[in-house]
C-alpha cells in the first residue's frame, strides 16, 4: 500500500537526496523540495541564493511561511504521491501534518558523523564543507537553526544509512511494502476475541488495546482521565463516550501504534464509531461470528479462579476439576456467565453492534467463529495478508 505523502529529512550528508531519487524513480513520487521552494521565493523577491540570503528571507516571512506555501503547492497538484524534501524545522513537518493528518509520514535518515563527512568530501560541489572544522561548524549551525532533534522525535520511520546504496533501497522497499493495520475486533461474548487479538498482536507486533485495560492503566497511573473514569466505574455506571475516546486517542498516539493496533471492545456503538473515525482511519474490521446458542454454551461452562482470576472453559479445562492449575484455588461461575445474564448481554450486543458493522461495511470481514482457534487465526491471517 503506497503512502500518499512522505516527508524526508536528515542531517547534512545523511543521504536525503538518494532517498528522494529512489522514491521518484521506482515508486513514481513527485518531489516537492522545500529548499527549491525557498529558492524560487528568493528569485521572485530578487534576493541572492547564497545561504545567508535564504536564511534572511525565511526570517523575514517567519518559520511557518515556507511550510504553508508548500502545503498550497501540494493542494494544487493532481498527483497523489508526493515527497516533501529538505524538511528541517519542526514547523516544516507539523504544518503539513495538521493539514494531511494520517496521509503524511515522516522518514528520518540517520548516518554516523564520519560517514556523512566522507560523503560530503566526495561531492566536490561549490559550497560543500571541505574540512572537518567547516563540517562541524555546519553541523552546529544546522542543529541550532533547524532543531533536528525535535523534528526527529516526530519520525514514523528511521532509516540507517551507514551502509551501501543497495542497503538503503532495501529499507525504503520495506517501508513501501508495509501495511497499516488499524484493526477493530468484533464478536459476541464467547467468540474468542481475546485469544485472537493476542495471536494477531504477536504475529504482527502491534498492540492489543482493550478499553478495560485502558481504564485500569489510567486509574493506576492516577491520570485526570483515569480519575474521571473511576468515578463512573465505582458507581456501576458506563463511562461516558467522551472519556473513553480520549483514553483511546491517548493510547493510539504512542509510538508502538505507529504501524497499527487492535481495538477490542471499542467501538461498541455507532456514536463511538463516528467519534473514532474523527481521529483515526480504520483499515480492517474482523467480525467473529457465532450464534447465540454457541455463545451461551461456551460462557456458561466458563469458570474463574477466585484468587488469581485465571479463566477455564470448554477450550481450556483445569487439570483438577474445580481447582486452578496455577494456584490450586477454587474455581467459581461468575453471575454474568449464567445463561439468563448471558442472554441479556447478547441482546445488548446485537442491538449495538449491527449499526457499527453497517458503518464500517466497506472494511468488514466476517469470520466463522465456530472453528478451532487455529482455523480462525488461519482465516484472519489470510485476510490481513
URSULTA-V909317 format. One record per residue. N is the residue number from 0. PSI is psi as a letter, one per 40 degrees, with the letter a starting at -180 (none if undefined). OMEGA is omega in whole degrees, 0 to 359 (NA if undefined). Layout:
n = <N/N>
psi = <PSI/PSI>
omega = <OMEGA/OMEGA>
This chain:
n = <0/1/2/3/4/5/6/7/8/9/10/11/12/13/14/15/16/17/18/19/20/21/22/23/24/25/26/27/28/29/30/31/32/33/34/35/36/37/38/39/40/41/42/43/44/45/46/47/48/49/50/51/52/53/54/55/56/57/58/59/60/61/62/63/64/65/66/67/68/69/70/71/72/73/74/75/76/77/78/79/80/81/82/83/84/85/86/87/88/89/90/91/92/93/94/95/96/97/98/99/100/101/102/103/104/105/106/107/108/109/110/111/112/113/114/115/116/117/118/119/120/121/122/123/124/125/126/127/128/129/130/131/132/133/134/135/136/137/138/139/140/141/142/143/144/145/146/147/148/149/150/151/152/153/154/155/156/157/158/159/160/161/162/163/164/165/166/167/168/169/170/171/172/173/174/175/176/177/178/179/180/181/182/183/184/185/186/187/188/189/190/191/192/193/194/195/196/197/198/199/200/201/202/203/204/205/206/207/208/209/210/211/212/213/214/215/216/217/218/219/220/221/222/223/224/225/226/227/228/229/230/231/232/233/234/235/236/237/238/239/240/241/242/243/244/245/246/247/248/249/250/251/252/253/254/255/256/257/258/259/260/261/262/263/264/265/266/267/268/269/270/271/272/273/274/275/276/277/278/279/280/281/282/283/284/285/286/287/288/289/290/291/292/293/294/295/296/297/298/299/300/301/302/303/304/305/306/307/308/309/310/311/312/313/314/315/316/317/318/319/320/321/322/323/324/325/326/327/328/329/330/331/332/333/334/335/336/337/338/339/340/341/342/343/344/345/346/347/348/349/350/351/352/353/354/355/356/357/358/359/360/361/362/363/364/365/366/367/368/369/370/371/372/373/374/375/376/377/378/379/380/381/382/383/384>
psi = <h/h/i/d/h/h/h/h/i/i/i/h/e/d/f/d/d/d/d/d/d/d/d/d/d/d/e/f/i/h/h/h/h/d/d/d/d/d/d/d/d/d/d/d/e/f/i/i/e/i/d/d/d/d/d/d/d/d/d/d/e/i/e/e/d/d/d/d/d/d/d/d/d/d/d/e/i/e/h/e/h/i/h/h/i/f/h/d/i/d/d/d/d/d/d/d/d/d/d/e/b/e/e/h/i/h/h/h/h/i/i/i/d/d/d/d/d/d/d/d/d/d/d/e/i/h/e/i/i/e/i/d/d/d/d/d/d/d/d/d/d/d/d/d/d/e/f/d/d/d/d/d/e/e/h/d/i/h/h/h/f/e/a/i/d/d/d/d/d/d/d/d/d/d/d/d/e/h/h/h/g/g/h/h/h/i/i/i/h/e/e/f/d/d/d/d/d/d/d/d/d/d/d/e/f/i/i/h/h/i/d/d/d/d/d/d/d/d/d/d/e/f/i/d/d/d/d/d/d/d/d/d/d/d/e/f/i/h/h/i/d/d/d/d/d/d/d/d/d/d/d/e/e/i/d/e/e/d/e/a/i/h/h/h/e/h/i/d/i/d/d/d/d/d/d/d/d/e/e/i/h/h/d/h/h/h/h/h/h/i/i/d/d/d/d/d/d/d/d/e/e/h/i/i/h/d/d/e/e/i/h/i/a/d/d/h/i/i/d/h/h/e/i/h/d/d/e/e/i/i/i/i/h/i/d/e/e/i/d/d/d/d/d/d/d/d/d/d/d/d/d/d/d/d/d/d/d/d/d/e/d/e/e/h/h/h/h/h/e/e/i/i/d/d/d/d/d/d/d/d/d/d/d/d/none>
omega = <181/176/185/181/176/174/184/177/180/180/180/180/183/180/181/183/179/178/179/181/181/178/178/188/183/187/174/174/175/183/171/185/182/178/177/178/179/179/177/175/180/178/180/180/184/180/173/181/177/186/183/180/179/177/179/179/180/178/181/184/180/186/184/189/183/178/179/179/178/177/179/178/180/180/181/181/175/182/181/176/189/172/173/182/179/178/188/180/176/181/181/178/187/180/173/180/178/182/189/175/185/180/177/179/182/175/177/178/180/174/179/183/181/178/181/180/179/179/181/180/183/184/179/179/177/178/179/177/183/181/178/181/180/180/181/175/179/179/183/179/180/181/181/187/189/176/183/183/181/181/178/182/180/187/170/179/175/180/176/184/176/185/183/177/178/177/179/181/180/179/177/179/179/178/184/178/187/176/173/183/172/191/168/179/183/177/180/178/179/182/179/181/183/179/181/179/179/181/178/181/181/182/188/177/174/186/173/186/174/182/178/178/179/178/183/181/181/178/180/181/178/180/179/179/178/179/179/181/184/179/180/181/180/178/181/182/177/177/182/182/184/179/181/183/178/175/178/180/179/183/184/176/182/188/184/177/184/181/176/181/175/177/182/180/178/359/179/185/179/180/177/179/180/178/178/181/181/182/181/178/177/182/187/173/180/183/182/186/164/179/187/182/178/179/181/180/181/185/182/176/186/178/183/179/181/186/187/176/179/184/178/179/182/183/182/182/178/179/177/182/175/181/181/178/187/186/177/179/183/173/180/178/179/180/183/174/176/189/182/179/180/180/179/179/180/178/178/180/183/181/183/190/182/177/179/179/177/180/182/191/182/182/181/175/180/184/179/184/180/179/175/178/182/181/178/180/178/179/179/179/179/179/183/179/NA>
